[in-house]
């Protein structure tokens, strides 16, 4: 695009975000058409979250509905919160109760959790989401602007500075985003709200309580006094005439509807909460012998967040403020000074690490005399935990290592599994400013993420016969394959405990370990190979485990516990690599889906005593020989002894009925409202079939390649079957599983080294 076209796009963006100022009457007419535009703070926040919709995810092995708002969709997912869906849903439920006034009005939402669990991402996600929502027609946010320049002499004009101004510069916006309806007398406002709520298509009514902010009250009182002196009739109409009052929309952002108190912010409690007096201006602004609210900065967190959201970040650094906030939610009022107060409408959220809880409990042994008891009663605590889903942790680690921001939303577990296993290429710059492409081989991110997840799981709740890797897989996809059977998480006696996710290896530690490995230049396992740019899964697992003893983030007991858990992860990852090699070696021997579908159709017809349609369009009986050949050669479950000629024995019949037909009937039941055809079912819907599609073992390799010798794999003699098979395998690993030539070489060497021990 040209420069003018980019400027045109910017114009369009701003034009969509802003409206022309309107009169009070025009604003009320607009509300009568779209009452939701008058929403109070907690309801507006709830509306913004719900407007983004939901999607279905699997966490801790359960399907859950997740609000897309927390995927940071307006910012391409840059600050998406991965996992913690239960916590986020509970947060939304809290907002719903607060917005509806159902007993939680006095609550301060407290989000707690260890570092790197997504709490700061929530803050950024809220800011991004609310900003973008406020740019949409459904999310417009409005406030007041005042102009008193024409109501009296220039010496009494309302101004932030020491000189009166004219024309457009005479307009001054409420510094705390005052709700436009607060300008109405209380009785009129309540009638107007009743009319709006009658039109509102929502079970949560709109509430606009409180009075004008002090700045606006000063303007209103001044105008009222001027017109009362002149005996003007219809006083409210005169004060709120378009020449003095107009309603303007604003884009929500930090400082304008969102107040954020950072850990490094300083000042007295009053300064941090509402702002400070500007003493030089007090001398210039006459307010009838008292402090003039026009001379107040309004730069405190509550002032900036008035109208929507107040966030106290790293609340442990501002523990002295929490008691000052004690009555803010239920009274909705703070004081600028002894004689000047301000009604506020904001949703309070405090974010902290676990250290805040220790501060709050410092007097717990005093029980009824605990001075912090009232504060703790007002805090509604929600705990963020470390991720316990492999796919989420893999996604988070990739985000930490790269600029990837998109949120994974796969159509199937198979698609998600491919993303988890994918290699990753990262550009690394050395001390000479030379840029080198480094590869994290397939399964490397998966291995690192799985190790982190396994370290976070409670090993006391693992069902008999399973290990922590099995538990991690159950949490991620909701089932395991036991032989041919798919066993869902509900069929295991698996209990999710409070210890799952409350401790473990943080993603930031794993990220730093991987970053260090990316700057190493020599492959530690095969120095004879020119593959210094490849990091393998075992490299990461060993480095993570070995570095914990020296890392200050872990205690000695934690380091010992987590080191012991690496073995099961190594075994699992080796199994994945081994299967990749087998798939590549036996690629030409895979069963195509057409053959599988033909077998399934024949079995279904055999069981129901029906006919099938052949290639010529003729109805024929299912072919017992074709079914027998498939079951012996492709499934490998039976041999000639299981058949009398081509007729199956009881074991084969039971297999066809229990393993094939049952899966088809289950699929038919799920599609019971539609016309079911055998062709509607994918072979991957049948577990026993899914396991043989491309699944081979070393016995298959022995039968197929009789002269193959894994002990020759590193440097196979030229012209041998091993050399030919290796060349084909390396090529197939690249085509089938995205290996580079170097990572395929290293992976296959590692696998063959283990296989050679048991080959004979």
Residue pairs with C-beta under 8 A, 6 or more apart in sequence:
1 9
16 135
17 134
17 135
17 251
18 249
18 251
19 140
19 248
19 249
21 145
21 246
21 247
21 248
22 30
22 246
22 247
22 248
23 242
23 245
23 246
23 247
24 180
24 183
24 240
24 242
24 245
24 246
24 247
26 247
27 142
27 180
27 247
28 192
30 37
31 37
31 38
31 196
32 195
32 196
32 199
34 138
35 196
35 197
35 199
35 200
35 206
36 47
36 138
36 200
36 202
36 206
37 140
37 142
38 179
38 181
38 193
38 196
38 206
38 208
39 47
39 206
40 99
40 179
40 206
40 207
40 208
40 209
40 345
41 307
41 308
41 309
41 345
41 346
41 347
42 95
42 98
42 99
42 347
43 99
43 204
43 206
43 207
44 139
44 141
44 308
45 95
45 99
45 126
45 130
45 308
45 309
45 347
46 92
46 95
46 96
46 99
46 204
47 133
47 138
47 139
48 69
48 129
48 130
48 133
48 139
49 67
49 69
49 70
49 92
49 95
49 129
50 67
50 69
50 92
51 69
51 133
51 136
51 138
51 139
52 67
52 68
52 69
52 71
52 73
52 129
53 67
53 68
54 65
54 66
54 67
54 68
55 65
55 66
55 68
55 71
55 409
56 63
56 64
56 65
56 66
57 63
57 64
57 65
57 66
57 85
58 64
58 389
58 476
58 477
58 478
59 83
59 85
59 86
59 388
59 389
59 392
59 475
60 388
60 389
60 475
60 496
60 500
61 474
61 475
61 476
61 477
61 478
61 489
61 494
62 478
62 489
63 478
64 85
64 86
64 89
65 89
66 85
66 88
66 89
67 88
67 89
67 92
69 125
69 129
70 80
70 81
70 88
70 122
70 125
71 77
71 80
71 81
71 407
72 78
72 79
72 80
72 81
72 121
72 124
72 125
72 128
72 129
72 407
73 129
73 407
74 128
74 129
74 131
74 132
74 133
75 128
75 132
75 405
76 405
76 406
77 405
77 406
77 407
78 124
78 128
78 405
79 121
79 124
79 125
79 128
80 121
80 125
80 405
80 407
81 88
81 118
81 121
81 122
81 125
82 118
82 387
82 392
82 395
82 396
82 407
83 118
83 387
83 388
83 389
83 392
84 117
84 118
84 384
84 385
84 387
87 111
87 382
87 383
87 384
87 385
88 122
90 382
91 109
91 111
91 382
94 104
94 107
94 109
94 380
94 382
95 347
96 204
97 103
97 104
98 104
98 105
98 107
98 347
99 204
100 203
100 204
100 205
101 207
104 380
105 329
105 330
106 329
106 330
106 378
107 329
107 378
107 379
107 380
108 325
108 329
108 348
108 349
108 350
108 378
108 379
108 380
109 347
109 348
109 349
109 350
109 380
109 382
110 315
110 349
110 350
110 352
110 379
110 380
110 381
110 382
111 119
111 122
111 349
111 350
111 351
111 352
111 382
111 383
111 384
112 119
112 351
112 352
112 353
112 354
112 356
112 357
112 381
112 382
112 383
112 384
113 119
113 353
113 354
113 383
113 384
113 385
114 353
114 354
114 384
114 385
114 386
114 502
114 503
114 506
115 353
115 506
115 508
116 386
116 506
116 507
116 508
117 384
117 385
117 386
117 387
118 384
119 351
119 384
120 313
120 351
122 351
123 260
123 311
123 313
123 351
126 258
126 309
126 311
127 253
127 254
127 258
127 260
130 252
130 257
130 258
130 308
130 309
131 251
131 252
131 253
133 139
133 252
134 140
134 141
134 249
134 250
134 251
134 252
134 257
135 251
140 249
141 177
141 249
141 250
141 251
141 252
141 257
141 307
141 308
142 179
142 180
142 247
142 248
142 249
142 250
143 173
143 174
143 177
143 178
143 179
143 180
143 247
143 248
143 250
143 307
144 173
144 174
144 178
144 180
144 183
144 212
144 216
144 245
144 246
144 247
145 171
145 172
145 173
145 174
145 245
145 246
145 247
145 248
146 158
146 171
146 172
146 174
146 216
146 219
146 220
146 244
146 245
147 158
147 170
147 171
147 172
147 243
147 244
147 245
147 246
148 156
148 157
148 158
148 170
148 219
148 222
148 223
148 226
148 244
149 157
149 158
149 164
149 165
149 166
149 170
150 170
150 243
150 244
151 222
151 223
151 226
151 227
151 244
152 222
152 226
154 164
155 164
156 222
156 286
157 164
157 165
157 170
158 172
158 218
158 219
158 222
158 294
159 165
159 172
159 294
160 172
160 281
160 294
162 281
162 284
164 170
171 246
172 215
172 219
173 248
173 250
174 213
174 215
174 216
175 213
175 215
175 298
175 303
176 213
176 215
176 298
176 303
176 304
176 306
176 307
176 342
176 344
177 250
177 256
177 257
177 306
177 307
177 308
178 212
178 213
178 215
178 216
178 306
178 307
179 208
179 307
179 345
180 247
181 189
181 192
181 193
181 208
182 189
182 208
182 210
182 211
182 212
182 213
182 216
182 343
183 212
183 216
183 220
183 240
183 245
184 192
185 236
189 208
193 205
193 206
193 207
193 208
196 206
197 205
197 206
200 206
208 345
209 332
209 343
209 345
210 332
210 333
210 343
210 344
210 345
211 217
211 343
212 220
213 293
213 306
213 342
213 343
214 293
214 296
214 336
214 340
214 341
214 342
215 293
215 294
215 296
215 298
217 293
218 287
218 292
218 293
218 294
219 244
220 239
223 238
223 239
223 244
224 235
224 239
227 235
227 238
227 239
228 235
232 238
238 244
239 245
250 256
250 257
252 258
252 308
254 260
254 304
255 299
255 304
256 304
257 304
257 305
257 306
257 307
257 308
257 309
258 304
258 305
258 308
258 309
258 310
258 311
259 300
259 301
259 302
259 303
259 304
259 305
259 306
259 309
259 310
259 311
259 346
260 301
260 304
260 305
260 311
260 313
261 272
261 301
261 310
261 311
261 312
261 313
261 318
261 321
262 313
262 314
263 313
263 314
263 317
263 318
265 272
265 301
265 318
266 272
267 276
268 276
269 320
269 321
269 324
270 276
270 300
271 300
272 300
272 301
272 318
272 321
273 300
273 301
273 302
273 321
273 324
273 325
273 334
274 296
274 298
274 300
274 302
274 303
274 334
274 335
274 336
274 342
275 296
275 297
275 298
275 299
275 300
275 303
275 336
276 296
276 297
276 299
276 300
277 291
277 295
277 296
277 297
277 336
277 337
278 295
278 296
278 297
279 295
281 292
281 294
281 295
282 291
282 292
282 295
284 295
285 292
285 294
285 295
286 292
287 293
287 294
290 339
290 340
291 336
291 337
291 339
291 340
293 336
293 340
296 336
298 304
301 310
301 311
301 312
302 310
302 328
302 334
302 344
302 346
303 342
304 310
305 311
305 346
306 342
306 344
306 345
306 346
307 345
307 346
308 346
308 347
309 346
309 347
309 349
310 346
310 347
310 348
310 349
311 349
311 350
311 351
312 318
312 321
312 322
312 325
312 348
312 349
312 350
312 351
313 351
314 351
314 352
314 353
315 322
315 350
315 351
315 352
315 356
316 352
316 353
316 355
316 356
316 359
319 356
319 359
319 360
322 350
322 375
323 372
323 375
325 348
326 374
326 375
326 378
327 333
328 334
328 344
328 348
329 348
329 378
330 378
332 343
332 344
332 345
333 341
333 342
333 343
333 344
334 341
334 342
334 344
335 341
335 342
336 342
350 356
350 379
360 372
360 375
360 376
360 379
362 372
363 369
363 370
363 371
363 372
364 370
370 376
383 502
385 456
385 500
385 501
385 502
386 452
386 456
386 501
386 502
386 503
386 504
386 506
387 393
387 396
387 452
387 453
387 456
387 501
387 507
388 453
388 456
388 457
388 472
388 475
388 500
388 501
389 453
389 475
389 476
390 420
390 446
390 449
390 450
390 453
390 472
390 473
390 475
390 476
391 408
391 416
391 419
391 420
391 476
393 449
393 450
393 452
393 453
393 507
394 419
394 420
394 445
394 446
394 449
395 407
395 408
395 419
396 449
396 507
397 445
397 448
397 449
397 452
397 507
397 510
397 511
397 514
398 404
398 424
398 445
399 405
400 507
400 508
400 511
401 424
401 426
401 440
401 511
401 514
401 515
402 424
402 426
408 416
408 419
410 416
410 419
413 477
414 684
416 477
420 445
420 446
420 449
421 442
421 443
421 446
421 576
421 737
422 442
422 445
422 738
423 439
423 440
423 441
423 442
423 444
423 738
423 739
423 740
423 743
424 439
424 440
424 444
424 445
425 437
425 438
425 439
425 440
426 437
426 438
426 439
426 440
426 518
427 435
427 436
427 437
427 438
428 435
428 436
428 437
428 438
428 518
428 519
429 435
429 436
430 436
430 519
436 533
437 533
438 518
438 533
438 534
438 535
439 533
439 534
439 535
439 740
439 742
439 743
440 514
440 535
440 540
441 534
441 535
441 536
441 537
441 739
441 740
441 743
441 746
441 747
442 577
442 580
442 737
442 738
442 739
442 743
442 747
443 537
443 573
443 576
443 577
443 580
444 535
444 536
444 537
444 539
444 540
446 537
446 573
446 576
447 537
447 538
447 540
447 541
447 569
447 570
447 573
448 510
448 513
448 514
448 537
448 540
448 541
448 544
449 510
450 469
450 472
450 569
450 572
450 573
451 505
451 510
451 540
451 541
451 544
451 545
451 565
451 566
451 569
452 504
452 505
452 506
452 507
452 510
453 472
453 475
453 504
454 468
454 469
454 472
454 565
454 568
454 569
455 504
455 505
455 561
455 562
455 565
456 500
456 501
456 502
456 503
456 504
456 505
457 468
457 471
457 472
457 475
457 500
457 501
457 504
458 497
458 499
458 500
459 468
460 497
460 499
461 471
461 494
461 495
461 496
461 497
461 500
462 468
462 470
462 471
462 494
463 492
463 493
463 494
466 474
466 480
466 492
467 568
468 565
468 568
469 568
469 569
469 571
469 572
470 480
471 494
473 480
474 480
474 489
474 492
474 494
475 489
478 488
478 489
479 486
479 487
479 488
479 489
480 486
480 487
480 492
481 487
481 687
481 691
484 659
484 687
484 688
484 691
485 687
486 687
503 558
504 562
505 544
505 548
505 562
506 553
509 544
509 547
509 551
509 553
510 540
510 544
513 540
513 543
513 544
513 547
514 535
514 540
516 543
517 535
517 539
517 540
517 543
518 535
520 532
521 532
522 532
523 529
523 531
523 532
523 534
523 746
524 539
525 536
525 538
525 746
525 750
526 746
526 749
529 742
529 745
529 746
530 742
531 742
531 743
531 745
531 746
533 742
534 740
534 742
534 743
534 746
536 743
536 746
536 747
536 750
537 573
537 577
538 570
538 573
538 750
541 566
541 569
541 570
541 573
544 566
545 562
545 563
545 566
548 554
548 558
548 559
548 562
548 563
549 556
549 559
551 559
554 562
574 750
574 751
574 754
577 747
577 750
577 751
578 751
578 754
578 755
579 695
580 733
580 736
580 737
580 739
580 747
581 729
581 733
581 747
581 748
581 751
581 752
582 696
582 697
582 698
582 700
582 701
583 590
583 694
583 696
583 732
583 736
583 737
584 728
584 729
584 730
584 732
584 733
584 736
584 737
584 744
585 696
585 701
585 705
585 725
585 728
585 729
585 732
586 694
586 696
586 700
586 701
586 704
587 728
587 732
587 736
589 696
589 700
589 704
590 693
590 694
591 634
591 692
591 693
591 694
593 683
593 693
595 630
595 634
596 634
596 683
596 689
596 693
597 679
597 683
598 626
599 626
599 627
599 630
599 634
600 660
600 664
600 678
600 681
600 683
600 686
600 689
601 612
601 622
601 678
601 679
602 612
602 622
602 623
602 626
602 627
603 622
603 627
603 656
603 660
603 661
604 610
604 660
604 661
604 664
604 678
605 611
605 612
605 621
605 622
606 622
606 624
606 627
606 656
607 656
607 657
607 661
611 619
611 620
611 621
611 622
612 619
612 620
612 621
612 622
613 619
613 620
614 620
624 646
624 647
624 648
625 646
627 648
627 656
628 643
628 646
628 648
631 637
631 638
631 652
631 655
632 638
632 639
632 640
634 692
635 688
635 692
636 692
636 700
637 655
638 651
638 652
638 655
642 648
642 649
642 651
642 652
643 649
643 652
648 656
659 686
659 687
659 688
660 686
660 688
660 689
663 681
663 685
663 686
663 687
663 688
664 678
664 681
664 686
667 676
667 680
667 681
667 685
668 676
671 680
683 689
683 690
683 693
684 690
684 693
698 755
698 759
701 708
702 708
705 721
705 725
706 721
707 720
707 721
707 722
708 721
708 722
708 725
709 720
709 722
709 759
710 722
710 752
710 755
710 756
710 759
711 752
711 756
711 759
712 720
712 722
712 723
713 722
713 726
713 748
713 749
713 752
713 753
713 756
714 749
714 752
716 722
716 723
716 726
717 723
726 748
729 744
729 748
730 739
730 741
730 744
730 745
730 748
733 739
733 744
733 747
733 748
734 740
734 741
734 744
739 747
